[in-house]
Amino acid sequence: MTIVNVHEAKTHLSRLLERVEQGEEVVIARNNRPIARLVAHAAPERQPGSLRGCIRIAEDFDDPLPDELVDAFRG
């Protein structure tokens, strides 16, 4: 864990973020008191099939569009 003061964090933010991306934890302190902690963002795990039954596709989804609608898109 790295501890830096606010001024150093402002000056070297890009460098500190690189450390965080590599898995290191960075604490930002003011007057030697920790006020914030930088940690890597953990993306939530996706669960395949978790939306099964929640999404419905219309039977005519793949049918050609009506001519008047196609003409409206073409101008």
C-alpha positions, 0 to 999 in steps of 0.5 A, a space after each residue: 500500500 502506498 500513502 501519498 499526500 493530496 499535493 502529490 496525488 494531484 501532481 502524479 495522478 496518472 502514475 498513481 492510477 497505473 499502480 492501482 491498475 496493477 493491483 496496488 492500493 493507494 491511500 491519499 492523506 491530508 495532514 497525515 490522516 487518510 482521507 481516500 483510498 484508490 483501488 481498482 474497480 472490480 467489474 461485476 461478473 456476468 451470469 450467462 442466462 440471467 435474463 432468460 424469460 425477461 426478454 421477448 422478441 416479436 414473432 415478426 422481428 425478421 419480417 421485411 419493413 412496410 414500404 411506407 416505413 422504408 420510404 420514410 427512412 430514405 426521405 
